């Protein structure tokens, strides 16, 4: 199976309508997360950091499928679960990759989400996804900056292909999340 095609197909089909609508208004520019790396990182750190942040995104989205009260929030959660599954498959070359153990900060964030419900859950979940996607965007960018690596070799790697596609999807998801956040707070 070609991992690039799997990831591109899964993510592109789900978000294309949003991307077309949001691209015209410049909605993809997002600030980096304070928890994202600020200096270039190598492939091993990239994989580890992406899988850790992705595990939280997936587990909180699984929770959202059970607890969210808003249909659009549940729809986003289903997109996110598919995205994180595809990224983990591509980065681990496993059909069913094991979840990465969450660090204390991420475990506390998940526990916090478990303690709320209804409309409060929806708002908390979207806020957590915005934070997590900002972090994931920073991780992708830090890897793609590739300090100390030959740019041509870096960009030819499967990992760089995953990071390039993930970066585009994360930017689109951030735009979607902003719209959801605005809707929930209105």
ZAMAR-701407 format. One line per field, with one value per atom (N, C-alpha, C): residue number from 0; chain; atom name; x negated, z, y negated. Coordinates in Angstrom, 2 decimals. Layout:
// residues N
seq = (NUM ...)
mol = (A ...)
atom = (CA ...)
px = (X ...)
pz = (Z ...)
py = (Y ...)
This chain:
// residues 186
seq = (0 0 0 1 1 1 2 2 2 3 3 3 4 4 4 5 5 5 6 6 6 7 7 7 8 8 8 9 9 9 10 10 10 11 11 11 12 12 12 13 13 13 14 14 14 15 15 15 16 16 16 17 17 17 18 18 18 19 19 19 20 20 20 21 21 21 22 22 22 23 23 23 24 24 24 25 25 25 26 26 26 27 27 27 28 28 28 29 29 29 30 30 30 31 31 31 32 32 32 33 33 33 34 34 34 35 35 35 36 36 36 37 37 37 38 38 38 39 39 39 40 40 40 41 41 41 42 42 42 43 43 43 44 44 44 45 45 45 46 46 46 47 47 47 48 48 48 49 49 49 50 50 50 51 51 51 52 52 52 53 53 53 54 54 54 55 55 55 56 56 56 57 57 57 58 58 58 59 59 59 60 60 60 61 61 61 62 62 62 63 63 63 64 64 64 65 65 65 66 66 66 67 67 67 68 68 68 69 69 69 70 70 70 71 71 71 72 72 72 73 73 73 74 74 74 75 75 75 76 76 76 77 77 77 78 78 78 79 79 79 80 80 80 81 81 81 82 82 82 83 83 83 84 84 84 85 85 85 86 86 86 87 87 87 88 88 88 89 89 89 90 90 90 91 91 91 92 92 92 93 93 93 94 94 94 95 95 95 96 96 96 97 97 97 98 98 98 99 99 99 100 100 100 101 101 101 102 102 102 103 103 103 104 104 104 105 105 105 106 106 106 107 107 107 108 108 108 109 109 109 110 110 110 111 111 111 112 112 112 113 113 113 114 114 114 115 115 115 116 116 116 117 117 117 118 118 118 119 119 119 120 120 120 121 121 121 122 122 122 123 123 123 124 124 124 125 125 125 126 126 126 127 127 127 128 128 128 129 129 129 130 130 130 131 131 131 132 132 132 133 133 133 134 134 134 135 135 135 136 136 136 137 137 137 138 138 138 139 139 139 140 140 140 141 141 141 142 142 142 143 143 143 144 144 144 145 145 145 146 146 146 147 147 147 148 148 148 149 149 149 150 150 150 151 151 151 152 152 152 153 153 153 154 154 154 155 155 155 156 156 156 157 157 157 158 158 158 159 159 159 160 160 160 161 161 161 162 162 162 163 163 163 164 164 164 165 165 165 166 166 166 167 167 167 168 168 168 169 169 169 170 170 170 171 171 171 172 172 172 173 173 173 174 174 174 175 175 175 176 176 176 177 177 177 178 178 178 179 179 179 180 180 180 181 181 181 182 182 182 183 183 183 184 184 184 185 185 185)
mol = (A A A A A A A A A A A A A A A A A A A A A A A A A A A A A A A A A A A A A A A A A A A A A A A A A A A A A A A A A A A A A A A A A A A A A A A A A A A A A A A A A A A A A A A A A A A A A A A A A A A A A A A A A A A A A A A A A A A A A A A A A A A A A A A A A A A A A A A A A A A A A A A A A A A A A A A A A A A A A A A A A A A A A A A A A A A A A A A A A A A A A A A A A A A A A A A A A A A A A A A A A A A A A A A A A A A A A A A A A A A A A A A A A A A A A A A A A A A A A A A A A A A A A A A A A A A A A A A A A A A A A A A A A A A A A A A A A A A A A A A A A A A A A A A A A A A A A A A A A A A A A A A A A A A A A A A A A A A A A A A A A A A A A A A A A A A A A A A A A A A A A A A A A A A A A A A A A A A A A A A A A A A A A A A A A A A A A A A A A A A A A A A A A A A A A A A A A A A A A A A A A A A A A A A A A A A A A A A A A A A A A A A A A A A A A A A A A A A A A A A A A A A A A A A A A A A A A A A A A A A A A A A A A A A A A A A A A A A A A A A A A A A A A A A A A A A A A A A A A A A A A A A A A A A A A A A A A A A A A A A A A A A A A A A A A A A A A A A A A A A A A A A A A A A A A A A A A A A A A A)
atom = (N CA C N CA C N CA C N CA C N CA C N CA C N CA C N CA C N CA C N CA C N CA C N CA C N CA C N CA C N CA C N CA C N CA C N CA C N CA C N CA C N CA C N CA C N CA C N CA C N CA C N CA C N CA C N CA C N CA C N CA C N CA C N CA C N CA C N CA C N CA C N CA C N CA C N CA C N CA C N CA C N CA C N CA C N CA C N CA C N CA C N CA C N CA C N CA C N CA C N CA C N CA C N CA C N CA C N CA C N CA C N CA C N CA C N CA C N CA C N CA C N CA C N CA C N CA C N CA C N CA C N CA C N CA C N CA C N CA C N CA C N CA C N CA C N CA C N CA C N CA C N CA C N CA C N CA C N CA C N CA C N CA C N CA C N CA C N CA C N CA C N CA C N CA C N CA C N CA C N CA C N CA C N CA C N CA C N CA C N CA C N CA C N CA C N CA C N CA C N CA C N CA C N CA C N CA C N CA C N CA C N CA C N CA C N CA C N CA C N CA C N CA C N CA C N CA C N CA C N CA C N CA C N CA C N CA C N CA C N CA C N CA C N CA C N CA C N CA C N CA C N CA C N CA C N CA C N CA C N CA C N CA C N CA C N CA C N CA C N CA C N CA C N CA C N CA C N CA C N CA C N CA C N CA C N CA C N CA C N CA C N CA C N CA C N CA C N CA C N CA C N CA C N CA C N CA C N CA C N CA C N CA C N CA C N CA C N CA C N CA C N CA C N CA C N CA C N CA C N CA C N CA C N CA C N CA C N CA C N CA C N CA C N CA C N CA C N CA C N CA C N CA C N CA C N CA C N CA C N CA C N CA C N CA C N CA C N CA C N CA C N CA C)
px = (-0.84 0.00 -0.88 -0.56 -1.30 -0.75 -1.55 -1.09 -0.68 -1.40 -1.06 0.33 0.66 1.98 3.08 2.85 3.83 4.13 3.09 3.26 3.92 3.45 4.01 5.47 5.80 7.18 8.12 7.70 8.55 8.78 7.71 7.85 8.43 8.04 8.50 9.99 10.53 11.95 12.81 12.34 13.14 13.12 12.06 11.93 11.95 12.02 11.97 13.03 14.29 15.27 14.92 14.44 14.03 12.84 11.89 10.67 10.97 11.84 12.18 12.83 13.76 14.45 13.53 12.61 11.78 10.54 10.08 8.85 8.99 10.17 10.37 10.30 10.45 10.40 9.15 8.16 6.88 6.96 7.80 8.04 6.98 5.98 5.03 3.89 3.64 2.55 2.91 2.09 2.34 1.05 1.15 -0.05 -0.50 -1.78 -2.31 -1.99 -1.87 -1.60 -2.85 -2.66 -3.83 -4.50 -3.80 -4.39 -5.06 -4.91 -5.55 -7.02 -7.85 -9.28 -9.51 -10.49 -10.80 -12.06 -12.75 -13.94 -13.70 -14.41 -14.23 -14.46 -13.72 -13.84 -14.10 -14.68 -14.96 -13.77 -13.93 -12.84 -12.36 -13.27 -12.86 -12.04 -12.52 -11.75 -10.43 -10.44 -9.22 -8.17 -8.56 -7.62 -7.07 -7.97 -7.57 -6.61 -6.94 -6.11 -4.77 -4.77 -3.53 -2.62 -3.17 -2.36 -1.79 -2.57 -2.08 -0.92 -1.12 -0.06 1.14 0.87 1.94 2.75 2.11 2.83 3.84 3.43 4.38 5.52 5.21 6.25 7.24 6.73 7.60 8.42 7.78 8.52 9.57 9.25 10.26 11.39 11.08 12.11 13.00 12.42 13.23 14.20 13.72 14.56 15.66 15.30 16.29 17.39 17.07 18.10 19.15 18.76 19.69 20.38 19.65 20.16 20.61 20.19 20.53 22.03 22.55 23.99 24.27 23.25 23.42 23.00 23.86 23.59 22.32 22.04 20.84 19.57 19.65 18.52 18.26 19.32 19.16 18.59 19.04 18.52 17.02 16.60 15.17 14.42 14.96 14.30 14.09 15.06 14.89 13.80 13.73 12.64 11.29 11.22 9.96 9.51 10.43 10.07 9.49 10.11 9.61 8.24 8.07 6.79 5.67 5.92 4.87 4.56 5.55 5.30 4.39 4.71 3.91 2.48 2.31 0.96 0.17 0.79 0.09 -0.27 0.63 0.32 -0.88 -0.89 -1.99 -3.31 -3.27 -4.52 -5.06 -4.18 -4.63 -4.68 -4.12 -4.01 -3.27 -2.26 -1.43 0.03 0.76 2.18 2.97 2.61 3.29 2.25 1.77 0.73 1.26 0.44 0.81 0.78 1.67 1.68 0.40 -0.11 -1.29 -0.82 -1.55 -1.19 -1.28 -0.27 -0.25 -1.15 -1.82 -2.58 -1.60 -2.10 -1.23 -0.35 -0.92 -0.16 1.01 0.77 1.83 2.86 2.39 3.32 4.25 3.72 4.55 5.55 5.13 6.04 7.20 6.90 7.94 8.88 8.31 9.12 10.04 9.54 10.34 11.55 11.34 12.44 13.48 13.01 13.92 14.87 14.48 15.27 16.38 16.49 17.53 18.46 19.64 20.59 21.42 22.21 23.11 22.38 22.98 22.42 21.05 20.87 19.56 18.49 18.85 17.90 17.53 18.53 18.28 17.27 17.46 16.55 15.15 15.09 13.79 13.05 13.78 13.17 12.60 13.37 12.89 11.69 11.72 10.57 9.33 9.52 8.40 7.87 8.76 8.34 7.57 7.99 7.25 5.84 5.72 4.39 3.56 4.17 3.44 3.04 3.92 3.59 2.52 2.54 1.47 0.12 0.13 -1.10 -1.53 -0.59 -0.91 -1.45 -0.89 -1.38 -2.83 -3.13 -4.51 -5.47 -5.03 -5.87 -6.17 -5.15 -5.36 -6.36 -6.16 -7.04 -8.46 -8.61 -9.96 -10.69 -9.98 -10.62 -10.95 -10.01 -10.22 -11.30 -11.59 -12.70 -14.03 -14.15 -15.26 -16.67 -16.90 -18.25 -19.27 -20.36 -21.44 -21.22 -20.17 -19.91 -19.93 -20.32 -20.27 -18.80 -18.41 -17.00 -16.41 -17.15 -16.63 -16.39 -17.32 -17.15 -15.98 -15.86 -14.76 -13.42 -13.27 -11.98 -11.65 -12.64 -12.39 -11.98 -12.05 -11.76 -10.25 -9.85 -8.45 -7.96 -8.82 -8.43 -8.14 -8.94 -8.68 -7.39 -7.08 -5.82 -4.64 -4.74 -3.69 -3.58 -4.72 -4.70 -4.12 -4.44 -3.92 -2.41 -1.90 -0.45 0.22 -0.39 0.19 0.29 -0.74 -0.75 0.44 0.69 1.81 3.15 3.31 4.56 4.73 3.66 3.73 4.15 3.60 3.99 5.47 5.97 7.40 8.24 7.78 8.51 8.55 7.48 7.49 8.53 8.68 9.70 11.10 11.30 12.58 12.87 11.84 12.00 12.35 11.75 12.07 13.54 14.02 15.44 16.33 15.97 16.75 16.73 15.57 15.45 16.34 16.29 17.14 18.62 18.99 20.39 20.84 20.00 20.36 20.43 19.66 19.61 20.64 21.30 22.29 23.56)
pz = (0.00 0.00 0.00 -0.81 -0.87 0.19 1.22 2.36 1.94 1.01 0.58 -0.03 -0.84 -1.47 -0.45 0.52 1.57 2.34 2.80 3.61 2.81 1.61 0.78 0.46 0.15 -0.18 0.99 2.16 3.34 3.75 3.79 4.28 3.24 2.01 0.97 0.72 0.68 0.40 1.50 2.72 3.84 3.96 3.53 3.82 2.60 1.42 0.22 0.20 0.53 0.49 1.44 2.63 3.57 3.02 2.45 1.96 0.87 -0.04 -1.13 -0.58 0.35 0.93 1.75 2.50 3.41 2.76 1.70 1.06 0.57 0.10 -0.47 0.57 1.84 2.85 3.72 3.30 3.99 5.38 5.58 6.91 7.40 6.61 7.02 7.88 7.91 8.71 10.18 10.94 12.35 13.13 14.35 15.16 15.63 15.83 16.32 17.81 18.26 19.66 20.50 21.73 22.59 22.95 22.78 23.09 21.88 20.71 19.51 19.50 18.88 18.82 18.00 18.43 17.71 16.87 16.99 16.18 15.36 14.26 13.43 14.22 13.88 14.53 13.49 13.93 13.04 12.92 12.08 11.77 12.99 13.84 15.01 15.97 16.27 17.15 16.50 15.20 14.47 14.66 14.42 14.54 15.96 16.94 18.34 18.73 18.40 18.77 18.04 16.76 15.99 16.52 16.81 17.32 18.70 19.55 20.89 20.79 20.05 19.90 19.17 18.19 17.44 18.29 19.22 20.12 20.95 21.47 22.23 21.33 20.13 19.20 18.91 18.70 18.40 19.61 20.77 21.96 22.38 22.27 22.61 21.57 20.34 19.31 19.51 19.96 20.30 21.43 22.40 23.48 22.94 22.00 21.40 20.68 20.08 19.40 20.40 21.66 22.70 23.39 23.63 24.51 23.82 22.61 21.96 21.74 21.89 21.68 20.32 19.69 18.41 17.27 16.26 15.13 14.37 14.22 13.51 14.30 15.62 16.46 16.28 16.27 16.05 14.67 13.67 12.32 12.28 12.91 12.96 13.67 14.78 15.53 14.66 13.82 12.95 11.91 11.37 10.45 11.16 12.38 13.13 13.44 13.81 14.09 12.84 11.69 10.44 10.10 10.27 9.98 10.86 12.15 13.06 12.85 12.48 12.15 10.93 9.90 8.66 8.91 9.67 9.96 10.74 11.76 12.55 11.68 10.78 9.87 8.99 8.47 7.58 8.33 9.56 10.31 10.93 11.16 11.78 10.82 9.62 8.64 9.24 10.06 10.68 10.34 10.04 9.73 10.94 12.11 13.35 14.37 14.26 15.18 16.60 17.55 18.96 19.34 20.25 20.75 21.54 21.43 22.19 23.58 24.61 25.97 26.07 26.69 26.84 27.99 27.82 28.92 29.93 31.06 32.13 31.67 30.89 30.42 29.55 28.63 27.71 28.43 29.35 30.13 30.96 31.52 32.29 31.39 30.18 29.24 28.87 28.65 28.33 29.52 30.70 31.91 32.11 31.83 31.95 31.01 29.80 28.84 29.32 29.97 30.44 31.52 32.17 33.30 32.89 31.62 31.18 30.19 29.99 29.06 28.39 27.41 26.70 25.96 25.94 25.23 25.79 27.11 27.71 27.16 26.95 26.35 24.94 24.16 22.78 22.73 23.56 23.60 24.06 25.10 25.62 24.61 23.93 22.92 21.77 21.26 20.15 20.58 21.78 22.28 22.39 22.88 22.99 21.61 20.64 19.28 18.64 18.91 18.39 18.96 20.26 20.89 20.31 20.21 19.70 18.24 17.43 16.02 15.84 16.69 16.63 16.95 17.95 18.28 17.13 16.57 15.45 14.25 13.99 12.89 13.13 14.35 14.69 14.55 14.90 14.77 13.30 12.45 11.02 10.46 10.83 10.31 10.82 12.09 12.65 11.92 11.57 10.81 9.39 8.75 7.37 7.24 8.32 8.30 8.09 8.59 8.29 8.49 9.55 9.80 9.82 9.14 9.13 8.17 7.38 6.43 5.02 4.10 2.70 2.31 1.84 1.54 0.54 -0.50 -1.51 -0.91 -0.07 0.57 1.54 2.30 3.26 2.54 1.52 0.83 0.04 -0.25 -0.98 -0.04 1.27 2.21 2.40 2.69 2.97 4.17 5.17 6.35 5.98 5.09 4.66 3.86 3.10 2.37 3.34 4.39 5.40 6.07 6.44 7.11 6.21 4.94 3.99 3.88 3.72 3.64 4.97 6.06 7.38 7.65 7.26 7.47 6.76 5.53 4.78 5.44 5.87 6.50 7.85 8.60 9.90 9.73 8.73 8.48 8.15 7.36 7.04 8.27 9.07 10.28 11.24 11.32 12.17 11.71 10.41 9.89 10.22 10.07 10.42 11.91 12.73 14.17 14.58 13.91 14.20 13.90 12.78 12.44 13.48 13.87 14.89 16.21 16.59 17.83 17.80 16.67 16.54 16.62 15.98 15.99 17.40 18.14 19.49 20.49 20.25 21.17 20.83 19.68 19.27 20.08)
py = (1.18 0.00 -1.24 -2.20 -3.45 -4.38 -4.66 -5.46 -6.86 -7.44 -8.81 -8.86 -7.87 -7.86 -7.64 -6.74 -6.49 -7.76 -8.43 -9.64 -10.75 -10.96 -12.03 -11.76 -10.54 -10.22 -10.38 -9.88 -9.99 -11.43 -12.19 -13.55 -14.49 -14.33 -15.25 -15.17 -13.98 -13.83 -14.45 -14.36 -14.86 -16.38 -17.01 -18.44 -19.34 -18.78 -19.61 -20.72 -20.43 -21.53 -22.67 -22.36 -23.41 -24.18 -23.47 -24.11 -25.13 -24.76 -25.67 -26.93 -26.75 -27.89 -28.78 -28.18 -28.95 -29.55 -28.94 -29.42 -30.85 -31.20 -32.53 -33.63 -33.28 -34.33 -34.26 -33.47 -33.44 -32.86 -31.87 -31.35 -30.37 -30.05 -29.03 -29.56 -30.82 -31.36 -31.22 -30.48 -30.25 -30.43 -30.94 -31.05 -29.67 -29.51 -28.25 -28.12 -26.90 -26.61 -26.88 -27.35 -27.53 -26.21 -25.08 -23.78 -23.13 -23.72 -23.17 -23.54 -22.72 -23.05 -24.32 -25.08 -26.33 -26.20 -25.09 -24.84 -23.58 -23.42 -22.22 -20.94 -19.90 -18.60 -17.53 -16.43 -15.31 -14.37 -13.36 -12.44 -11.66 -11.19 -10.41 -11.25 -12.46 -13.35 -13.73 -13.96 -14.29 -13.20 -11.96 -10.85 -10.76 -10.80 -10.68 -11.80 -13.02 -14.17 -14.16 -13.81 -13.76 -12.67 -11.51 -10.40 -10.71 -11.39 -11.74 -12.74 -13.81 -14.82 -14.21 -13.36 -12.71 -11.74 -11.07 -10.17 -10.94 -12.09 -12.91 -13.38 -13.81 -14.27 -13.14 -11.94 -10.80 -10.39 -10.27 -9.84 -10.86 -12.14 -13.15 -13.15 -12.82 -12.73 -11.51 -10.41 -9.24 -9.60 -10.36 -10.84 -11.75 -12.60 -13.52 -12.75 -11.63 -10.84 -10.34 -10.20 -9.75 -10.93 -12.03 -13.08 -14.36 -14.60 -15.88 -15.96 -17.16 -17.37 -18.01 -18.57 -19.26 -18.33 -18.21 -17.31 -17.71 -18.99 -19.45 -19.08 -19.13 -18.74 -17.25 -16.45 -15.01 -14.73 -15.49 -15.31 -15.59 -16.69 -17.00 -15.88 -15.39 -14.32 -13.09 -12.77 -11.60 -11.86 -13.09 -13.44 -13.29 -13.78 -13.77 -12.35 -11.49 -10.10 -9.44 -9.67 -9.10 -9.67 -10.97 -11.60 -11.04 -10.96 -10.50 -9.02 -8.24 -6.83 -6.75 -7.51 -7.49 -7.96 -9.02 -9.52 -8.48 -7.88 -6.86 -5.66 -5.26 -4.16 -4.51 -5.72 -6.12 -6.23 -6.74 -6.92 -5.64 -4.65 -3.40 -2.23 -2.40 -1.31 -0.12 -0.39 0.65 0.37 1.41 1.27 0.80 1.33 0.96 0.52 -0.72 -1.18 -1.32 -0.96 -1.10 -2.58 -2.95 -4.32 -4.56 -5.76 -6.16 -6.58 -6.18 -6.59 -8.11 -8.71 -10.16 -10.58 -11.71 -12.28 -12.88 -13.37 -13.87 -15.02 -15.94 -17.11 -16.68 -15.78 -15.34 -14.46 -13.62 -12.80 -13.69 -14.76 -15.70 -16.41 -16.75 -17.41 -16.48 -15.21 -14.23 -14.04 -13.95 -13.78 -14.99 -16.16 -17.38 -17.32 -16.85 -16.71 -15.70 -14.65 -13.61 -14.13 -15.22 -15.72 -16.69 -17.05 -17.97 -17.27 -17.87 -17.27 -18.34 -17.91 -18.80 -19.90 -21.08 -22.23 -22.62 -22.43 -22.73 -21.79 -20.54 -19.60 -20.06 -20.41 -20.83 -21.96 -22.96 -24.12 -23.70 -22.89 -22.45 -21.58 -20.70 -19.83 -20.65 -21.60 -22.42 -23.25 -23.82 -24.58 -23.69 -22.47 -21.52 -21.14 -20.97 -20.64 -21.80 -23.02 -24.18 -24.18 -23.97 -23.92 -22.77 -21.59 -20.43 -20.58 -21.14 -21.33 -22.41 -23.42 -24.43 -23.79 -22.91 -22.18 -21.28 -20.53 -19.63 -20.41 -21.57 -22.40 -22.81 -23.21 -23.57 -22.41 -21.22 -20.02 -19.75 -19.84 -19.59 -20.61 -21.86 -22.92 -22.75 -22.38 -22.18 -21.06 -20.00 -18.93 -19.38 -20.03 -20.44 -21.51 -22.23 -23.20 -22.49 -21.25 -20.35 -20.87 -21.60 -22.13 -20.99 -21.19 -20.23 -19.07 -19.12 -18.05 -18.62 -17.80 -18.18 -18.32 -19.50 -19.78 -18.79 -18.44 -17.52 -16.14 -15.66 -14.35 -14.37 -15.44 -15.55 -15.50 -16.31 -16.39 -15.14 -14.30 -13.05 -11.92 -12.12 -11.04 -10.86 -9.64 -9.36 -10.18 -10.34 -11.10 -12.55 -13.12 -14.50 -14.59 -13.56 -13.55 -13.55 -12.74 -12.71 -14.09 -14.67 -15.98 -17.06 -17.01 -18.01 -17.92 -16.70 -16.50 -16.82 -16.37 -16.63 -18.13 -18.88 -20.33 -20.97 -20.58 -21.15 -20.81 -19.56 -19.15 -19.85 -19.97 -20.63 -22.09 -22.76 -24.15 -24.25 -23.32 -23.32 -23.00 -22.05 -21.72 -22.91 -23.65 -24.84 -25.85 -26.00 -26.91 -26.38 -25.08 -24.47 -24.66 -24.44 -24.56 -25.99 -26.96 -28.36 -28.62 -28.13 -28.28 -27.60 -26.40 -25.69 -26.44 -26.94 -27.69 -28.93 -29.67 -30.85 -30.48 -29.39 -28.94 -28.59 -27.87 -27.43 -28.58 -29.61 -30.74 -31.82 -31.68 -32.70 -32.61)
